[in-house]
Amino acid sequence: MTDEIDHRFVEVNGVRLHVAEQGEGPLVLLLHGFPECWYSWRHQFGPLAAAGYRVVAPDQRGYARSEQPPDVDSYTLPHLVGDAIGLIRALGEEQAVVVGHDWGAPVAWAAAMMRPDVVRAVAGLSVPPALPAGTGSLPMSRQAYGDGFYQVVFQEEGRADAEFARDPAATFRRLLVGASGDNPANEKPGPWIVPEGGEVLAPYPEPGRLPGWLSERDVEVFVREYAGHGERAFTGGLNWYRNIQRNHELLTAFAGRGIEVPALYVGGDRDLVQAMRGVDLVLGALDRIAPRLHDSVVIEGCGHWTQQERPAEVNAALLDFLSALKP
């Protein structure tokens, strides 16, 4: 086993994906969220590889070093699940444990639901398995939170794209600190609401200082990883949100299906997702949605960036889960 993280490109479903890889053994596929990339798993590579696993974290389509298809409708959950399954095959494997955070979690849950023959176990960080569509519907979100709800605002092509790309370092600082457990406002987490006529990032001002888990070097890495897409640096990720309603419609055929494979959920009690409509009901029904649920872990004081904020607790939960799986 090498201590170095290797980087390369793999073509999957006609899209060139950048992947970071370390270790040998059973494959563990790590799927990041928004606005992140492979680097958000920097604390998981070493411990999982040392425990005897092949750890692979792609930049998912539209993100960082990976290719950004131009059409908005190229970012549906079926596309994203197809990338995950295709990547497992392209890596020469028949099966994998799939772990997802934020947007990566709906991809992981949906992949486990659709292809339990390939996804032998699944873990979701922050976002629980709100199946079948994974993210609800836009009319429901608008009714619950109004037109200022960030997922509704993101539907306007170009608005958040331009604001986020204007100063990527500030964007990463404001989002990563603002949605973290270190933001005092998240002691009682609430949804991200954009003020009428205000900037999208208004709820998350520039922090006076960074928390211990996030350094200026970390911010610089995220900025560098996103630099290749220029003014469209965040557009690929935002296009995932622009398919929420389409996902809801495409996946209605799977209504009633649950998770058949072993499953794990890990979240933070200061995560804005915990405050979103219906999440408490989903968490209360996890053992019915996923009858082979291994554990549901809620980390006190942790915000949205689960594996970055609390790597020790997340790694312990993942290793405990992985060790309980049959070969």
Stockholm file with secondary structure:
# STOCKHOLM 1.0

chainA/1-327         MTDEIDHRFVEVNGVRLHVAEQGEGPLVLLLHGFPECWYSWRHQFGPLAAAGYRVVAPDQRGYARSEQPPDVDSYTLPHLVGDAIGLIRALGEEQAVVVGHDWGAPVAWAAAMMRPDVVRAVAGLSVPPALPAGTGSLPMSRQAYGDGFYQVVFQEEGRADAEFARDPAATFRRLLVGASGDNPANEKPGPWIVPEGGEVLAPYPEPGRLPGWLSERDVEVFVREYAGHGERAFTGGLNWYRNIQRNHELLTAFAGRGIEVPALYVGGDRDLVQAMRGVDLVLGALDRIAPRLHDSVVIEGCGHWTQQERPAEVNAALLDFLSALKP
#=GR chainA/1-327 SS CCSSCEEEEEEETTEEEEEEEECCSSEEEEECCTTCCGGGGTTTHHHHHHTTCEEEEECCTTSTTSCCCSCGGGCCHHHHHHHHHHHHHHTTCSCEEEEEETTHHHHHHHHHHHCTTTEEEEEEESSCCCTTTSSCCHHHHHHHHCTTBHHHHTTSTTHHHHHHHHSHHHHHHHHHHHTSTTSGGGGSCCCCBCCTTSCTTTTSCCCSSCCTTCCHHHHHHHHHHHGGGGGGTTHHHHHHHTTHHHHHHHTGGGTTCCCCSCEEEEEETTCGGGGSTTHHHHHHTHHHHSTTEEEEEEETTCCSCHHHHCHHHHHHHHHHHHHHSCC
#=GC SS_cons         CCSSCEEEEEEETTEEEEEEEECCSSEEEEECCTTCCGGGGTTTHHHHHHTTCEEEEECCTTSTTSCCCSCGGGCCHHHHHHHHHHHHHHTTCSCEEEEEETTHHHHHHHHHHHCTTTEEEEEEESSCCCTTTSSCCHHHHHHHHCTTBHHHHTTSTTHHHHHHHHSHHHHHHHHHHHTSTTSGGGGSCCCCBCCTTSCTTTTSCCCSSCCTTCCHHHHHHHHHHHGGGGGGTTHHHHHHHTTHHHHHHHTGGGTTCCCCSCEEEEEETTCGGGGSTTHHHHHHTHHHHSTTEEEEEEETTCCSCHHHHCHHHHHHHHHHHHHHSCC
//
